[in-house]
Amino acid sequence: MAQKIADMVNNASTDLKAEKKELTDINKQITNGMNAILKGMDFPELEEEIIRLRVRKSELEDIIARNNSDNKKVDKNKIVELFKHSMKTWNTDLKSVIKCHITKIYANTDGSYSTNVGVHLNGCGGRI
């Protein structure tokens, strides 16, 4: 999984054209889905799809932000190191572990919420 995350970021297109287009498309889909829900449509699949789109949106935003900065390539070993460190400090520094791995929290229309759990790529490995 660490290699997959590193590859996803490191293999982004140079000009980010594809990622920016996908992000625009995802934003449009999320807006359309939210409009449908606000108009009273109630499909559990629609909410699940919006959650999936939000996660991908977050990933794309991280890829674009990382590519626009002077950060070096993401190293899969740093990702593994970050998770190992989190496991060691879980009992003593839970607040930092949560801040490091909960990248987004989404409120749903039914009052529930969903979280995007993973590695916030902008600072991957830099929190250890």
FIDO-671602 format. One record per residue (C-alpha): residue number from 0; residue in three letters; chain; x, y, z. Coordinates in Angstrom, 2 decimals. Layout:
<tibas>
{resi = NUM&resn = ALA&chain = A&east = X&north = Y&up = Z}
...
</tibas>
This chain:
<tibas>
{resi = 0&resn = MET&chain = A&east = 0.00&north = 0.00&up = 0.00}
{resi = 1&resn = ALA&chain = A&east = 2.85&north = 2.39&up = 0.80}
{resi = 2&resn = GLN&chain = A&east = 4.29&north = 1.82&up = -2.67}
{resi = 3&resn = LYS&chain = A&east = 0.88&north = 2.49&up = -4.23}
{resi = 4&resn = ILE&chain = A&east = 0.61&north = 5.83&up = -2.39}
{resi = 5&resn = ALA&chain = A&east = 4.15&north = 6.84&up = -3.35}
{resi = 6&resn = ASP&chain = A&east = 3.61&north = 5.85&up = -6.98}
{resi = 7&resn = MET&chain = A&east = 0.32&north = 7.73&up = -7.19}
{resi = 8&resn = VAL&chain = A&east = 2.02&north = 10.96&up = -6.14}
{resi = 9&resn = ASN&chain = A&east = 5.37&north = 10.49&up = -7.83}
{resi = 10&resn = ASN&chain = A&east = 3.86&north = 9.49&up = -11.17}
{resi = 11&resn = ALA&chain = A&east = 1.55&north = 12.48&up = -11.54}
{resi = 12&resn = SER&chain = A&east = 1.77&north = 14.08&up = -14.95}
{resi = 13&resn = THR&chain = A&east = 4.31&north = 16.86&up = -15.22}
{resi = 14&resn = ASP&chain = A&east = 1.80&north = 19.58&up = -16.04}
{resi = 15&resn = LEU&chain = A&east = -0.96&north = 18.02&up = -13.87}
{resi = 16&resn = LYS&chain = A&east = -3.40&north = 18.52&up = -16.74}
{resi = 17&resn = ALA&chain = A&east = -5.03&north = 15.10&up = -16.26}
{resi = 18&resn = GLU&chain = A&east = -5.23&north = 15.50&up = -12.48}
{resi = 19&resn = LYS&chain = A&east = -6.72&north = 18.99&up = -12.72}
{resi = 20&resn = LYS&chain = A&east = -9.31&north = 17.81&up = -15.26}
{resi = 21&resn = GLU&chain = A&east = -10.26&north = 14.86&up = -13.08}
{resi = 22&resn = LEU&chain = A&east = -10.54&north = 17.20&up = -10.07}
{resi = 23&resn = THR&chain = A&east = -12.85&north = 19.53&up = -12.03}
{resi = 24&resn = ASP&chain = A&east = -14.99&north = 16.56&up = -13.10}
{resi = 25&resn = ILE&chain = A&east = -15.16&north = 15.25&up = -9.54}
{resi = 26&resn = ASN&chain = A&east = -16.16&north = 18.66&up = -8.16}
{resi = 27&resn = LYS&chain = A&east = -18.97&north = 18.79&up = -10.74}
{resi = 28&resn = GLN&chain = A&east = -20.14&north = 15.28&up = -9.83}
{resi = 29&resn = ILE&chain = A&east = -20.11&north = 16.08&up = -6.11}
{resi = 30&resn = THR&chain = A&east = -22.11&north = 19.27&up = -6.71}
{resi = 31&resn = ASN&chain = A&east = -24.65&north = 17.43&up = -8.88}
{resi = 32&resn = GLY&chain = A&east = -24.98&north = 14.66&up = -6.30}
{resi = 33&resn = MET&chain = A&east = -25.43&north = 17.12&up = -3.44}
{resi = 34&resn = ASN&chain = A&east = -28.05&north = 19.02&up = -5.47}
{resi = 35&resn = ALA&chain = A&east = -29.96&north = 15.76&up = -6.03}
{resi = 36&resn = ILE&chain = A&east = -29.86&north = 14.98&up = -2.31}
{resi = 37&resn = LEU&chain = A&east = -30.98&north = 18.51&up = -1.43}
{resi = 38&resn = LYS&chain = A&east = -33.93&north = 18.10&up = -3.82}
{resi = 39&resn = GLY&chain = A&east = -35.06&north = 15.08&up = -1.84}
{resi = 40&resn = MET&chain = A&east = -33.57&north = 12.17&up = -3.74}
{resi = 41&resn = ASP&chain = A&east = -32.66&north = 9.46&up = -1.25}
{resi = 42&resn = PHE&chain = A&east = -30.38&north = 6.80&up = -2.65}
{resi = 43&resn = PRO&chain = A&east = -27.80&north = 5.22&up = -0.31}
{resi = 44&resn = GLU&chain = A&east = -25.65&north = 4.52&up = -3.37}
{resi = 45&resn = LEU&chain = A&east = -25.52&north = 8.24&up = -4.16}
{resi = 46&resn = GLU&chain = A&east = -24.14&north = 9.10&up = -0.74}
{resi = 47&resn = GLU&chain = A&east = -21.61&north = 6.26&up = -1.00}
{resi = 48&resn = GLU&chain = A&east = -20.50&north = 7.58&up = -4.39}
{resi = 49&resn = ILE&chain = A&east = -20.14&north = 11.11&up = -3.01}
{resi = 50&resn = ILE&chain = A&east = -17.95&north = 9.75&up = -0.22}
{resi = 51&resn = ARG&chain = A&east = -15.80&north = 7.91&up = -2.78}
{resi = 52&resn = LEU&chain = A&east = -15.54&north = 11.06&up = -4.89}
{resi = 53&resn = ARG&chain = A&east = -14.55&north = 13.14&up = -1.86}
{resi = 54&resn = VAL&chain = A&east = -11.72&north = 10.73&up = -1.06}
{resi = 55&resn = ARG&chain = A&east = -10.44&north = 10.91&up = -4.65}
{resi = 56&resn = LYS&chain = A&east = -10.80&north = 14.70&up = -4.57}
{resi = 57&resn = SER&chain = A&east = -8.62&north = 14.81&up = -1.46}
{resi = 58&resn = GLU&chain = A&east = -6.01&north = 12.60&up = -3.12}
{resi = 59&resn = LEU&chain = A&east = -5.93&north = 14.82&up = -6.22}
{resi = 60&resn = GLU&chain = A&east = -5.65&north = 17.99&up = -4.14}
{resi = 61&resn = ASP&chain = A&east = -2.67&north = 16.48&up = -2.33}
{resi = 62&resn = ILE&chain = A&east = -1.02&north = 15.43&up = -5.60}
{resi = 63&resn = ILE&chain = A&east = -1.49&north = 18.89&up = -7.10}
{resi = 64&resn = ALA&chain = A&east = -0.30&north = 20.69&up = -3.96}
{resi = 65&resn = ARG&chain = A&east = 2.75&north = 18.46&up = -3.66}
{resi = 66&resn = ASN&chain = A&east = 3.64&north = 18.89&up = -7.33}
{resi = 67&resn = ASN&chain = A&east = 3.31&north = 22.68&up = -7.04}
{resi = 68&resn = SER&chain = A&east = 5.74&north = 22.78&up = -4.12}
{resi = 69&resn = ASP&chain = A&east = 9.44&north = 22.08&up = -3.91}
{resi = 70&resn = ASN&chain = A&east = 8.91&north = 18.79&up = -2.08}
{resi = 71&resn = LYS&chain = A&east = 11.03&north = 15.87&up = -3.17}
{resi = 72&resn = LYS&chain = A&east = 9.57&north = 12.55&up = -4.27}
{resi = 73&resn = VAL&chain = A&east = 7.50&north = 10.57&up = -1.79}
{resi = 74&resn = ASP&chain = A&east = 9.43&north = 7.60&up = -0.47}
{resi = 75&resn = LYS&chain = A&east = 7.42&north = 4.47&up = 0.39}
{resi = 76&resn = ASN&chain = A&east = 9.81&north = 3.79&up = 3.28}
{resi = 77&resn = LYS&chain = A&east = 8.90&north = 7.15&up = 4.80}
{resi = 78&resn = ILE&chain = A&east = 5.22&north = 6.23&up = 4.62}
{resi = 79&resn = VAL&chain = A&east = 5.90&north = 2.92&up = 6.38}
{resi = 80&resn = GLU&chain = A&east = 8.04&north = 4.77&up = 8.95}
{resi = 81&resn = LEU&chain = A&east = 5.20&north = 7.22&up = 9.58}
{resi = 82&resn = PHE&chain = A&east = 2.70&north = 4.42&up = 10.23}
{resi = 83&resn = LYS&chain = A&east = 5.15&north = 2.53&up = 12.47}
{resi = 84&resn = HIS&chain = A&east = 5.75&north = 5.69&up = 14.47}
{resi = 85&resn = SER&chain = A&east = 2.00&north = 6.18&up = 14.80}
{resi = 86&resn = MET&chain = A&east = 1.55&north = 2.65&up = 16.10}
{resi = 87&resn = LYS&chain = A&east = 4.30&north = 3.15&up = 18.70}
{resi = 88&resn = THR&chain = A&east = 2.87&north = 6.46&up = 19.96}
{resi = 89&resn = TRP&chain = A&east = -0.83&north = 5.52&up = 19.75}
{resi = 90&resn = ASN&chain = A&east = -1.21&north = 5.25&up = 23.54}
{resi = 91&resn = THR&chain = A&east = 0.88&north = 8.27&up = 24.45}
{resi = 92&resn = ASP&chain = A&east = 0.13&north = 10.84&up = 21.75}
{resi = 93&resn = LEU&chain = A&east = -3.24&north = 9.95&up = 20.21}
{resi = 94&resn = LYS&chain = A&east = -4.01&north = 13.56&up = 19.27}
{resi = 95&resn = SER&chain = A&east = -0.95&north = 13.80&up = 17.01}
{resi = 96&resn = VAL&chain = A&east = -1.64&north = 10.41&up = 15.46}
{resi = 97&resn = ILE&chain = A&east = -5.20&north = 11.47&up = 14.62}
{resi = 98&resn = LYS&chain = A&east = -4.04&north = 14.81&up = 13.17}
{resi = 99&resn = CYS&chain = A&east = -1.52&north = 12.97&up = 11.03}
{resi = 100&resn = HIS&chain = A&east = -3.89&north = 10.37&up = 9.59}
{resi = 101&resn = ILE&chain = A&east = -7.37&north = 11.91&up = 9.47}
{resi = 102&resn = THR&chain = A&east = -7.03&north = 14.05&up = 6.38}
{resi = 103&resn = LYS&chain = A&east = -10.68&north = 15.08&up = 5.97}
{resi = 104&resn = ILE&chain = A&east = -13.97&north = 14.76&up = 7.86}
{resi = 105&resn = TYR&chain = A&east = -17.21&north = 15.01&up = 5.88}
{resi = 106&resn = ALA&chain = A&east = -20.64&north = 15.70&up = 7.36}
{resi = 107&resn = ASN&chain = A&east = -23.43&north = 13.80&up = 5.60}
{resi = 108&resn = THR&chain = A&east = -26.96&north = 15.05&up = 5.10}
{resi = 109&resn = ASP&chain = A&east = -28.39&north = 12.44&up = 7.49}
{resi = 110&resn = GLY&chain = A&east = -26.29&north = 13.73&up = 10.39}
{resi = 111&resn = SER&chain = A&east = -23.64&north = 11.04&up = 10.12}
{resi = 112&resn = TYR&chain = A&east = -20.08&north = 11.68&up = 9.07}
{resi = 113&resn = SER&chain = A&east = -17.29&north = 9.97&up = 7.20}
{resi = 114&resn = THR&chain = A&east = -13.57&north = 10.39&up = 7.49}
{resi = 115&resn = ASN&chain = A&east = -10.75&north = 10.17&up = 5.00}
{resi = 116&resn = VAL&chain = A&east = -8.07&north = 8.19&up = 6.77}
{resi = 117&resn = GLY&chain = A&east = -4.61&north = 7.88&up = 5.30}
{resi = 118&resn = VAL&chain = A&east = -1.42&north = 9.76&up = 4.80}
{resi = 119&resn = HIS&chain = A&east = -1.65&north = 13.47&up = 4.18}
{resi = 120&resn = LEU&chain = A&east = 0.86&north = 13.54&up = 1.37}
{resi = 121&resn = ASN&chain = A&east = 1.91&north = 17.17&up = 1.75}
{resi = 122&resn = GLY&chain = A&east = 3.81&north = 16.32&up = 4.90}
{resi = 123&resn = CYS&chain = A&east = 4.39&north = 12.62&up = 4.47}
{resi = 124&resn = GLY&chain = A&east = 7.29&north = 11.51&up = 6.58}
{resi = 125&resn = GLY&chain = A&east = 7.95&north = 14.98&up = 7.93}
{resi = 126&resn = ARG&chain = A&east = 6.03&north = 14.52&up = 11.17}
{resi = 127&resn = ILE&chain = A&east = 8.33&north = 11.90&up = 12.68}
</tibas>
